[in-house]
Amino acid sequence: MFDVTALGEVLIDFTPYGNSEAGMSLFEQNPGGAPANVLAAVSNLGLKPAFIGKVGDDMHGALLKETLDKIGVDTSGLVVDPDFFTTLAFVSLKNGERSFSFARKPGADT
């Protein structure tokens, strides 16, 4: 039925997007998570991917489900849980290297 199925995290990566007029860091909201990223590539190759995982019943979870649906990833195995918040990852870039600070206590993906 599916060419590739992935189980794991799907989350929001907040990546640096410059600075505000007050000099504060601005971040851009981007769908992410390694398993979901692989499925996006699988879909781009014309194959049929499916995702199994969990997001929170919040605006970030809704964006992630919408994004997966839009790119052709089957989300029938995606649980939307009102008791957990969708995990967020804040990305820092220094000398071309990424570091992450996760917001989850626990997040839906865990």
C-alpha positions in Angstrom: 0.0 0.0 0.0 2.9 2.4 0.8 6.4 2.5 -0.6 7.9 4.0 2.6 6.5 4.4 6.1 8.3 6.4 8.8 7.7 6.4 12.5 9.0 9.2 14.7 9.1 12.9 15.2 7.5 15.7 13.3 8.1 19.1 14.8 8.5 22.8 14.1 12.0 24.1 13.5 12.2 27.8 14.3 15.2 29.0 12.2 17.0 32.3 12.4 15.4 35.0 10.2 17.4 38.1 10.9 16.8 40.7 13.6 13.9 43.0 14.5 14.3 46.8 14.6 15.0 46.5 18.3 17.9 44.1 17.6 16.1 41.0 18.8 16.4 37.7 16.9 13.6 36.8 14.6 12.7 33.1 13.8 10.8 31.5 10.9 8.4 28.6 11.5 9.4 25.6 9.4 8.0 22.1 9.4 10.7 19.6 10.3 11.8 16.4 11.9 14.1 13.9 10.2 11.5 11.1 9.6 9.1 13.7 8.0 11.9 15.2 6.0 12.7 11.8 4.5 9.0 11.3 3.6 8.9 14.6 1.9 11.9 13.5 -0.3 10.2 10.2 -0.9 7.0 12.0 -2.1 9.1 14.2 -4.4 10.4 11.1 -6.0 6.9 10.1 -6.9 6.6 7.3 -4.3 3.8 6.8 -1.8 4.9 7.6 1.8 3.1 7.3 5.1 3.8 8.8 8.6 3.2 7.3 12.0 3.6 9.7 15.0 1.9 12.3 17.2 1.4 16.0 17.3 -0.4 18.2 19.8 -3.8 19.6 19.1 -2.5 23.1 18.6 -1.6 25.5 15.8 1.8 23.8 15.2 0.3 20.3 15.0 -2.3 21.6 12.6 0.4 23.1 10.4 2.4 19.9 10.4 -0.6 17.7 9.4 -1.6 20.2 6.7 2.0 20.2 5.3 2.3 16.5 5.2 -1.2 16.2 3.6 -0.2 18.8 1.0 2.9 17.1 -0.1 1.2 13.7 -0.4 2.2 11.9 2.8 -0.5 9.7 4.2 -1.3 10.9 7.8 -3.9 8.3 8.8 -1.3 7.1 11.4 -0.8 10.6 12.8 -2.4 11.1 16.3 -3.5 14.6 17.3 -3.4 14.6 21.1 -5.0 17.4 23.1 -3.0 16.5 26.2 0.5 17.3 24.7 2.0 20.3 23.0 3.7 19.9 19.6 7.5 19.9 20.0 9.4 23.0 18.9 13.0 23.2 18.1 14.9 26.5 18.1 17.9 26.4 15.8 21.1 28.4 16.3 23.7 28.8 13.6 27.3 29.5 14.5 30.2 29.0 12.0 27.9 27.0 9.8 27.1 24.5 12.5 23.6 24.0 13.9 22.6 23.6 17.5 19.1 22.9 18.8 17.1 24.0 21.9 13.9 21.9 22.2 10.7 23.0 23.8 9.1 19.8 25.1 8.0 18.8 28.6 7.3 16.2 27.2 6.3 17.0 23.6 3.8 15.0 21.7 6.5 13.3 19.7 8.0 11.6 22.8 
